[in-house]
Amino acid sequence: MAPFIANSLGCLLLLFLASSSTFSDALTDLEVQYIAHRQLLTFDQSGKEVGDQTGGGGGLDPNLKFENPRLKNAYIALQAWKKGIYSDPFNFTANWVGPDVCKYSGVFCAPAQDGSKLNVVAGIDLNHQDIAGYLPQELGLLTDLALFHLNSNRFCGIIPMSFCNMSIMFEFDVSNNRLVGSFPQAVLCWKEAKFVDIRFNNFEGCIPPEIFTRPLDALFLNNNRFSCSIPPTLGRSTVSVVTMAFNNISGCIPHSIGAMPNVQEIMLAGNSLGGCFPSEIGNLRNVTVLDVSGSGFVGPIPSSFAQLKSVERLDISCNRMTGSIPEEICKLPALKNFTFASNFFTGVAPACNPQSRKDVVIDDGNNCLAGRPMQKPAKDCDPAVTKPVDCSKDVCTPVQSPPPPAPVHSPPPPVHSPPPPVHSPPPPVHSPPPPPVQSPPPPVHSPPPPVVQKPPPKPEQSTPPPAKSSPPQPDVVLPPNLGYQYSSPPPPMFPGY
């Protein structure tokens, strides 16, 4: 019974992890608000820092000597940052004093990349120091910064737009902090960035489509509060690893996903996605990890999944999928772990039986598989099994959404087209009267000729019939028929992070 309980609780645990926080309890929400408020006090309404941001050094001790102007700017930036630190339990920044910033803990200097041969601050690494504070606008003075590692601290507030000045940023890691706001727009300024990690924070709003057009190799967005749908630009991304797990992303997986040229790991678990899987996923021949568990997917597993020749770990558990598991998927050459537990599958190929594959870990629990142990009771299976989803009519299916608008807008023309006939009858109705109306005047102006009086009788005889016969016409024309917590994969792939 234990495995069944584990399977049943697995999805609940997935949801719990998606909503839980991993941040230190040492910083209360009130303290977070205070620190964020202090940060905002350094900005004016235009988003710029209040005071001197040019690096001119106003207020600096004139006795301080710097090797070059860039190190002077670095001193200004780091001193402003130190003032924005409210807790440093390991005294990591205790030696952040004096003009020699290259000797500061966590600060690394190197020759500038622009050929000037100047010694500049090229990297900052404050990982795992449990420091609490905020990121001041002055950090934008570190224009030679290529590496910024800040993971596992307690920094709050937003990422200033001045970070856009870090034009050669290569590795940016602010994961596992308490940062807030929309997706940091400064990230979109960086043309050289390869590694962006902002997971385990409180960023919210939509994921900008532009991020998938940047030449990134790794993008970690999991465990935030992102919403909206996945932009269709996903297919243009050059990343080898992308994690968007445990957010509140909705909608469908874009069909462009099959065009991703380099991707090896995709994590979408624990979101509010839905619909059927796009068959284009089968085009991802280099994918080794595909985790789409706990995201509300329905329908059968696409046969195109059998084309995932490199996949090692495939997790589609905790969804509402139905149908049978194809034998070809369980015989994928690189497969090591296949989890399809907690769905509504009713059939499984012999090769997918856990006892038949000793070299592959297979979890089929909590489904509707006859003869298999630890399955759902019939009363839970019937509602889903008796009403299978037709993925050809799924809202996520392409091409079907554009056609509806055409017929919806096409009726109006016919609706407006009848009026012309409605207005066209009047001319004949009014055309007869004009002759009689126009004809009397001539006799008025030319009474002498008695011959002219003959026309009136003619119009009088012709006028009544049309006037009387025209009403039936409108009768014919008038009635127109109007019609989860995820342990991130990056560390094994990127040693040292």
VOVO-218067 format. One record per residue (C-alpha): x, y negated, z; residue number from 1; residue in one letter. Coordinates in steps of 0.2 Angstrom, whole numbers, plus 5000, padded with zeros to 4 digits. Layout:
N
<atom <X,Y,Z>,NUM,A>
...
END
This chain:
497
<atom <5000,5000,5000>,1,M>
<atom <5015,4989,5003>,2,A>
<atom <5019,4986,4984>,3,P>
<atom <5001,4981,4981>,4,F>
<atom <5001,4969,4995>,5,I>
<atom <5017,4962,4988>,6,A>
<atom <5010,4960,4971>,7,N>
<atom <4994,4952,4977>,8,S>
<atom <5003,4940,4988>,9,L>
<atom <5016,4936,4974>,10,G>
<atom <5005,4924,4965>,11,C>
<atom <5000,4915,4981>,12,L>
<atom <5018,4913,4986>,13,L>
<atom <5022,4906,4968>,14,L>
<atom <5008,4893,4971>,15,L>
<atom <5015,4889,4988>,16,F>
<atom <5033,4887,4982>,17,L>
<atom <5026,4875,4968>,18,A>
<atom <5019,4864,4981>,19,S>
<atom <5031,4865,4995>,20,S>
<atom <5046,4854,4998>,21,S>
<atom <5064,4859,5001>,22,T>
<atom <5070,4842,5008>,23,F>
<atom <5077,4840,5025>,24,S>
<atom <5066,4836,5039>,25,D>
<atom <5078,4824,5046>,26,A>
<atom <5071,4810,5036>,27,L>
<atom <5053,4806,5040>,28,T>
<atom <5041,4799,5027>,29,D>
<atom <5041,4782,5036>,30,L>
<atom <5060,4781,5035>,31,E>
<atom <5059,4785,5016>,32,V>
<atom <5047,4771,5014>,33,Q>
<atom <5058,4759,5023>,34,Y>
<atom <5073,4764,5013>,35,I>
<atom <5064,4763,4997>,36,A>
<atom <5057,4745,5002>,37,H>
<atom <5075,4740,5006>,38,R>
<atom <5080,4745,4988>,39,Q>
<atom <5066,4736,4980>,40,L>
<atom <5071,4720,4990>,41,L>
<atom <5087,4720,4980>,42,T>
<atom <5077,4719,4963>,43,F>
<atom <5068,4704,4956>,44,D>
<atom <5052,4706,4947>,45,Q>
<atom <5061,4708,4930>,46,S>
<atom <5070,4723,4937>,47,G>
<atom <5087,4714,4938>,48,K>
<atom <5097,4713,4954>,49,E>
<atom <5096,4698,4964>,50,V>
<atom <5112,4688,4964>,51,G>
<atom <5128,4690,4955>,52,D>
<atom <5129,4706,4944>,53,Q>
<atom <5142,4701,4932>,54,T>
<atom <5156,4707,4942>,55,G>
<atom <5163,4690,4945>,56,G>
<atom <5166,4694,4963>,57,G>
<atom <5157,4680,4971>,58,G>
<atom <5159,4682,4990>,59,G>
<atom <5174,4694,4988>,60,L>
<atom <5189,4691,4999>,61,D>
<atom <5201,4682,4988>,62,P>
<atom <5216,4691,4996>,63,N>
<atom <5210,4708,4989>,64,L>
<atom <5220,4713,4974>,65,K>
<atom <5214,4724,4960>,66,F>
<atom <5223,4734,4947>,67,E>
<atom <5211,4728,4933>,68,N>
<atom <5194,4720,4932>,69,P>
<atom <5185,4737,4930>,70,R>
<atom <5191,4743,4947>,71,L>
<atom <5186,4726,4954>,72,K>
<atom <5168,4730,4947>,73,N>
<atom <5169,4747,4954>,74,A>
<atom <5173,4740,4972>,75,Y>
<atom <5158,4728,4971>,76,I>
<atom <5147,4743,4966>,77,A>
<atom <5153,4755,4979>,78,L>
<atom <5153,4742,4993>,79,Q>
<atom <5135,4738,4988>,80,A>
<atom <5131,4757,4988>,81,W>
<atom <5139,4759,5006>,82,K>
<atom <5127,4745,5012>,83,K>
<atom <5113,4755,5005>,84,G>
<atom <5118,4771,5015>,85,I>
<atom <5108,4773,5031>,86,Y>
<atom <5114,4790,5037>,87,S>
<atom <5131,4799,5033>,88,D>
<atom <5131,4813,5046>,89,P>
<atom <5148,4820,5040>,90,F>
<atom <5156,4802,5038>,91,N>
<atom <5160,4806,5020>,92,F>
<atom <5160,4788,5015>,93,T>
<atom <5170,4782,5031>,94,A>
<atom <5186,4778,5020>,95,N>
<atom <5176,4768,5008>,96,W>
<atom <5186,4752,5013>,97,V>
<atom <5199,4742,5004>,98,G>
<atom <5202,4738,4986>,99,P>
<atom <5209,4755,4981>,100,D>
<atom <5193,4763,4976>,101,V>
<atom <5202,4778,4968>,102,C>
<atom <5206,4784,4986>,103,K>
<atom <5188,4784,4991>,104,Y>
<atom <5181,4801,4996>,105,S>
<atom <5171,4808,4981>,106,G>
<atom <5177,4795,4969>,107,V>
<atom <5188,4800,4954>,108,F>
<atom <5198,4789,4943>,109,C>
<atom <5205,4792,4926>,110,A>
<atom <5212,4783,4910>,111,P>
<atom <5197,4774,4901>,112,A>
<atom <5190,4783,4886>,113,Q>
<atom <5190,4767,4875>,114,D>
<atom <5209,4767,4872>,115,G>
<atom <5213,4753,4884>,116,S>
<atom <5223,4765,4895>,117,K>
<atom <5216,4756,4910>,118,L>
<atom <5213,4766,4926>,119,N>
<atom <5194,4767,4929>,120,V>
<atom <5182,4776,4940>,121,V>
<atom <5177,4790,4929>,122,A>
<atom <5167,4802,4941>,123,G>
<atom <5158,4802,4958>,124,I>
<atom <5154,4818,4967>,125,D>
<atom <5144,4817,4983>,126,L>
<atom <5136,4834,4982>,127,N>
<atom <5130,4843,4998>,128,H>
<atom <5134,4828,5010>,129,Q>
<atom <5116,4826,5017>,130,D>
<atom <5118,4807,5015>,131,I>
<atom <5102,4796,5016>,132,A>
<atom <5101,4780,5007>,133,G>
<atom <5096,4772,4990>,134,Y>
<atom <5105,4768,4974>,135,L>
<atom <5108,4750,4972>,136,P>
<atom <5107,4740,4955>,137,Q>
<atom <5126,4736,4957>,138,E>
<atom <5130,4754,4952>,139,L>
<atom <5127,4749,4934>,140,G>
<atom <5144,4740,4935>,141,L>
<atom <5152,4758,4934>,142,L>
<atom <5152,4757,4915>,143,T>
<atom <5166,4770,4913>,144,D>
<atom <5157,4783,4924>,145,L>
<atom <5155,4800,4915>,146,A>
<atom <5151,4811,4929>,147,L>
<atom <5138,4808,4943>,148,F>
<atom <5135,4822,4955>,149,H>
<atom <5123,4818,4970>,150,L>
<atom <5114,4834,4973>,151,N>
<atom <5108,4840,4990>,152,S>
<atom <5107,4823,4999>,153,N>
<atom <5093,4813,5005>,154,R>
<atom <5093,4798,4993>,155,F>
<atom <5076,4789,4991>,156,C>
<atom <5069,4776,4979>,157,G>
<atom <5071,4775,4961>,158,I>
<atom <5085,4776,4948>,159,I>
<atom <5089,4758,4943>,160,P>
<atom <5088,4754,4925>,161,M>
<atom <5106,4747,4927>,162,S>
<atom <5112,4765,4925>,163,F>
<atom <5109,4762,4907>,164,C>
<atom <5125,4753,4907>,165,N>
<atom <5134,4770,4910>,166,M>
<atom <5136,4772,4891>,167,S>
<atom <5147,4787,4892>,168,I>
<atom <5138,4797,4905>,169,M>
<atom <5141,4816,4902>,170,F>
<atom <5135,4825,4917>,171,E>
<atom <5121,4818,4928>,172,F>
<atom <5115,4828,4943>,173,D>
<atom <5104,4820,4957>,174,V>
<atom <5094,4836,4961>,175,S>
<atom <5087,4840,4978>,176,N>
<atom <5085,4822,4984>,177,N>
<atom <5069,4812,4987>,178,R>
<atom <5069,4801,4972>,179,L>
<atom <5053,4795,4965>,180,V>
<atom <5045,4785,4951>,181,G>
<atom <5042,4790,4933>,182,S>
<atom <5055,4799,4922>,183,F>
<atom <5071,4789,4924>,184,P>
<atom <5072,4779,4908>,185,Q>
<atom <5090,4775,4910>,186,A>
<atom <5093,4793,4905>,187,V>
<atom <5087,4790,4888>,188,L>
<atom <5100,4777,4885>,189,C>
<atom <5114,4790,4886>,190,W>
<atom <5120,4796,4869>,191,K>
<atom <5134,4807,4876>,192,E>
<atom <5125,4816,4890>,193,A>
<atom <5125,4835,4890>,194,K>
<atom <5119,4839,4907>,195,F>
<atom <5104,4831,4916>,196,V>
<atom <5098,4838,4932>,197,D>
<atom <5084,4829,4941>,198,I>
<atom <5075,4844,4949>,199,R>
<atom <5069,4845,4967>,200,F>
<atom <5063,4827,4968>,201,N>
<atom <5047,4818,4967>,202,N>
<atom <5047,4811,4949>,203,F>
<atom <5030,4810,4941>,204,E>
<atom <5021,4805,4926>,205,G>
<atom <5024,4811,4908>,206,C>
<atom <5040,4819,4901>,207,I>
<atom <5045,4807,4888>,208,P>
<atom <5046,4815,4870>,209,P>
<atom <5063,4806,4867>,210,E>
<atom <5072,4817,4880>,211,I>
<atom <5070,4832,4868>,212,F>
<atom <5079,4822,4854>,213,T>
<atom <5095,4819,4864>,214,R>
<atom <5110,4830,4861>,215,P>
<atom <5108,4839,4878>,216,L>
<atom <5114,4856,4882>,217,D>
<atom <5105,4858,4899>,218,A>
<atom <5090,4850,4906>,219,L>
<atom <5083,4853,4923>,220,F>
<atom <5066,4845,4927>,221,L>
<atom <5058,4859,4939>,222,N>
<atom <5050,4856,4956>,223,N>
<atom <5044,4838,4953>,224,N>
<atom <5027,4831,4950>,225,R>
<atom <5027,4829,4931>,226,F>
<atom <5010,4830,4923>,227,S>
<atom <5004,4828,4905>,228,C>
<atom <5008,4840,4892>,229,S>
<atom <5024,4846,4884>,230,I>
<atom <5029,4835,4870>,231,P>
<atom <5029,4843,4853>,232,P>
<atom <5047,4836,4851>,233,T>
<atom <5052,4851,4862>,234,L>
<atom <5056,4860,4845>,235,G>
<atom <5070,4848,4841>,236,R>
<atom <5079,4850,4857>,237,S>
<atom <5097,4857,4857>,238,T>
<atom <5097,4863,4875>,239,V>
<atom <5103,4880,4879>,240,S>
<atom <5094,4879,4896>,241,V>
<atom <5077,4870,4900>,242,V>
<atom <5068,4872,4916>,243,T>
<atom <5051,4863,4918>,244,M>
<atom <5044,4875,4931>,245,A>
<atom <5034,4870,4946>,246,F>
<atom <5027,4854,4941>,247,N>
<atom <5009,4850,4936>,248,N>
<atom <5011,4850,4917>,249,I>
<atom <4995,4855,4908>,250,S>
<atom <4990,4858,4890>,251,G>
<atom <4997,4871,4878>,252,C>
<atom <5015,4877,4874>,253,I>
<atom <5019,4867,4858>,254,P>
<atom <5021,4878,4843>,255,H>
<atom <5037,4869,4839>,256,S>
<atom <5045,4879,4853>,257,I>
<atom <5050,4892,4840>,258,G>
<atom <5061,4879,4831>,259,A>
<atom <5073,4877,4846>,260,M>
<atom <5090,4882,4839>,261,P>
<atom <5101,4885,4854>,262,N>
<atom <5089,4889,4869>,263,V>
<atom <5094,4904,4879>,264,Q>
<atom <5084,4901,4895>,265,E>
<atom <5066,4894,4897>,266,I>
<atom <5057,4892,4913>,267,M>
<atom <5039,4886,4913>,268,L>
<atom <5032,4895,4928>,269,A>
<atom <5020,4887,4941>,270,G>
<atom <5012,4874,4930>,271,N>
<atom <4994,4870,4925>,272,S>
<atom <4997,4876,4907>,273,L>
<atom <4984,4887,4898>,274,G>
<atom <4977,4895,4882>,275,G>
<atom <4986,4908,4872>,276,C>
<atom <5005,4910,4869>,277,F>
<atom <5010,4903,4852>,278,P>
<atom <5017,4917,4841>,279,S>
<atom <5032,4906,4837>,280,E>
<atom <5039,4911,4853>,281,I>
<atom <5045,4927,4844>,282,G>
<atom <5057,4916,4834>,283,N>
<atom <5068,4913,4849>,284,L>
<atom <5080,4926,4845>,285,R>
<atom <5094,4920,4857>,286,N>
<atom <5083,4919,4873>,287,V>
<atom <5089,4929,4887>,288,T>
<atom <5077,4923,4901>,289,V>
<atom <5059,4918,4898>,290,L>
<atom <5048,4915,4913>,291,D>
<atom <5030,4909,4910>,292,V>
<atom <5023,4916,4926>,293,S>
<atom <5009,4908,4936>,294,G>
<atom <5003,4896,4922>,295,S>
<atom <4986,4901,4918>,296,G>
<atom <4989,4909,4901>,297,F>
<atom <4975,4920,4893>,298,V>
<atom <4973,4932,4879>,299,G>
<atom <4984,4947,4874>,300,P>
<atom <5003,4946,4873>,301,I>
<atom <5008,4942,4855>,302,P>
<atom <5016,4955,4845>,303,S>
<atom <5029,4943,4840>,304,S>
<atom <5037,4945,4858>,305,F>
<atom <5044,4961,4850>,306,A>
<atom <5056,4950,4841>,307,Q>
<atom <5065,4944,4857>,308,L>
<atom <5080,4955,4854>,309,K>
<atom <5091,4946,4866>,310,S>
<atom <5079,4944,4881>,311,V>
<atom <5085,4952,4897>,312,E>
<atom <5072,4945,4909>,313,R>
<atom <5053,4943,4904>,314,L>
<atom <5041,4937,4916>,315,D>
<atom <5022,4934,4912>,316,I>
<atom <5015,4939,4929>,317,S>
<atom <5001,4929,4938>,318,C>
<atom <4992,4924,4923>,319,N>
<atom <4975,4930,4916>,320,R>
<atom <4981,4940,4901>,321,M>
<atom <4971,4955,4894>,322,T>
<atom <4973,4969,4881>,323,G>
<atom <4988,4981,4880>,324,S>
<atom <5007,4980,4882>,325,I>
<atom <5015,4985,4865>,326,P>
<atom <5028,4998,4866>,327,E>
<atom <5040,4988,4855>,328,E>
<atom <5042,4975,4869>,329,I>
<atom <5047,4988,4882>,330,C>
<atom <5060,4995,4870>,331,K>
<atom <5068,4978,4867>,332,L>
<atom <5087,4982,4867>,333,P>
<atom <5093,4969,4880>,334,A>
<atom <5078,4971,4892>,335,L>
<atom <5083,4973,4910>,336,K>
<atom <5067,4966,4919>,337,N>
<atom <5050,4965,4913>,338,F>
<atom <5036,4959,4925>,339,T>
<atom <5018,4958,4919>,340,F>
<atom <5010,4961,4936>,341,A>
<atom <4994,4952,4942>,342,S>
<atom <4986,4950,4925>,343,N>
<atom <4971,4960,4918>,344,F>
<atom <4980,4972,4906>,345,F>
<atom <4970,4988,4903>,346,T>
<atom <4982,4997,4892>,347,G>
<atom <5001,5001,4892>,348,V>
<atom <5012,5010,4880>,349,A>
<atom <5021,5026,4887>,350,P>
<atom <5038,5017,4886>,351,A>
<atom <5031,5003,4897>,352,C>
<atom <5028,5016,4912>,353,N>
<atom <5040,5011,4926>,354,P>
<atom <5045,5030,4928>,355,Q>
<atom <5050,5031,4910>,356,S>
<atom <5063,5017,4910>,357,R>
<atom <5076,5020,4923>,358,K>
<atom <5087,5006,4915>,359,D>
<atom <5073,4993,4916>,360,V>
<atom <5064,4986,4931>,361,V>
<atom <5046,4986,4926>,362,I>
<atom <5032,4979,4937>,363,D>
<atom <5014,4983,4932>,364,D>
<atom <5005,4981,4948>,365,G>
<atom <4989,4972,4951>,366,N>
<atom <4982,4974,4934>,367,N>
<atom <4967,4985,4927>,368,C>
<atom <4977,5000,4921>,369,L>
<atom <4968,5016,4923>,370,A>
<atom <4978,5030,4932>,371,G>
<atom <4991,5018,4938>,372,R>
<atom <4993,5014,4957>,373,P>
<atom <4990,4998,4965>,374,M>
<atom <4978,4990,4952>,375,Q>
<atom <4964,4978,4954>,376,K>
<atom <4947,4985,4959>,377,P>
<atom <4934,4987,4944>,378,A>
<atom <4923,4972,4951>,379,K>
<atom <4938,4960,4948>,380,D>
<atom <4943,4967,4931>,381,C>
<atom <4926,4968,4923>,382,D>
<atom <4923,4949,4921>,383,P>
<atom <4939,4946,4912>,384,A>
<atom <4940,4963,4903>,385,V>
<atom <4922,4962,4896>,386,T>
<atom <4925,4945,4889>,387,K>
<atom <4942,4945,4881>,388,P>
<atom <4949,4929,4873>,389,V>
<atom <4950,4927,4855>,390,D>
<atom <4966,4918,4852>,391,C>
<atom <4962,4914,4834>,392,S>
<atom <4949,4902,4841>,393,K>
<atom <4960,4896,4856>,394,D>
<atom <4961,4877,4858>,395,V>
<atom <4980,4879,4857>,396,C>
<atom <4979,4887,4839>,397,T>
<atom <4986,4874,4827>,398,P>
<atom <4976,4868,4812>,399,V>
<atom <4959,4871,4820>,400,Q>
<atom <4959,4855,4829>,401,S>
<atom <4961,4843,4814>,402,P>
<atom <4947,4850,4804>,403,P>
<atom <4933,4846,4816>,404,P>
<atom <4935,4827,4815>,405,P>
<atom <4933,4828,4796>,406,A>
<atom <4915,4835,4797>,407,P>
<atom <4911,4824,4811>,408,V>
<atom <4915,4808,4801>,409,H>
<atom <4909,4815,4785>,410,S>
<atom <4890,4814,4790>,411,P>
<atom <4890,4795,4792>,412,P>
<atom <4892,4792,4773>,413,P>
<atom <4877,4802,4769>,414,P>
<atom <4867,4793,4783>,415,V>
<atom <4872,4777,4775>,416,H>
<atom <4870,4782,4757>,417,S>
<atom <4851,4784,4758>,418,P>
<atom <4848,4766,4762>,419,P>
<atom <4853,4761,4744>,420,P>
<atom <4839,4770,4737>,421,P>
<atom <4828,4763,4750>,422,V>
<atom <4833,4745,4744>,423,H>
<atom <4833,4750,4726>,424,S>
<atom <4814,4753,4725>,425,P>
<atom <4810,4735,4731>,426,P>
<atom <4818,4728,4715>,427,P>
<atom <4805,4736,4705>,428,P>
<atom <4792,4731,4717>,429,V>
<atom <4797,4713,4716>,430,H>
<atom <4802,4713,4698>,431,S>
<atom <4784,4713,4692>,432,P>
<atom <4779,4698,4703>,433,P>
<atom <4792,4687,4696>,434,P>
<atom <4784,4687,4678>,435,P>
<atom <4768,4681,4685>,436,P>
<atom <4775,4668,4697>,437,V>
<atom <4787,4662,4684>,438,Q>
<atom <4774,4662,4670>,439,S>
<atom <4761,4650,4678>,440,P>
<atom <4773,4636,4679>,441,P>
<atom <4776,4635,4660>,442,P>
<atom <4758,4632,4658>,443,P>
<atom <4758,4619,4671>,444,V>
<atom <4771,4609,4662>,445,H>
<atom <4764,4613,4645>,446,S>
<atom <4745,4611,4647>,447,P>
<atom <4742,4606,4628>,448,P>
<atom <4746,4622,4620>,449,P>
<atom <4731,4633,4624>,450,P>
<atom <4740,4648,4617>,451,V>
<atom <4751,4649,4632>,452,V>
<atom <4737,4653,4643>,453,Q>
<atom <4736,4670,4636>,454,K>
<atom <4751,4677,4645>,455,P>
<atom <4743,4675,4662>,456,P>
<atom <4730,4689,4658>,457,P>
<atom <4744,4700,4653>,458,K>
<atom <4754,4698,4669>,459,P>
<atom <4738,4699,4679>,460,E>
<atom <4734,4716,4672>,461,Q>
<atom <4752,4722,4674>,462,S>
<atom <4755,4715,4691>,463,T>
<atom <4741,4724,4701>,464,P>
<atom <4746,4742,4695>,465,P>
<atom <4764,4741,4700>,466,P>
<atom <4760,4732,4716>,467,A>
<atom <4748,4746,4721>,468,K>
<atom <4758,4760,4714>,469,S>
<atom <4775,4755,4722>,470,S>
<atom <4770,4758,4740>,471,P>
<atom <4770,4777,4738>,472,P>
<atom <4788,4776,4732>,473,Q>
<atom <4794,4771,4749>,474,P>
<atom <4785,4786,4757>,475,D>
<atom <4796,4797,4747>,476,V>
<atom <4812,4788,4750>,477,V>
<atom <4810,4781,4768>,478,L>
<atom <4811,4798,4777>,479,P>
<atom <4829,4803,4774>,480,P>
<atom <4834,4819,4783>,481,N>
<atom <4847,4812,4795>,482,L>
<atom <4855,4825,4801>,483,G>
<atom <5031,4890,4961>,484,Y>
<atom <5049,4889,4971>,485,Q>
<atom <5061,4894,4957>,486,Y>
<atom <5079,4898,4960>,487,S>
<atom <5087,4889,4946>,488,S>
<atom <5098,4898,4934>,489,P>
<atom <5110,4885,4930>,490,P>
<atom <5123,4889,4943>,491,P>
<atom <5128,4906,4934>,492,P>
<atom <5128,4897,4917>,493,M>
<atom <5137,4882,4923>,494,F>
<atom <5150,4887,4936>,495,P>
<atom <5154,4873,4949>,496,G>
<atom <5136,4865,4949>,497,Y>
END
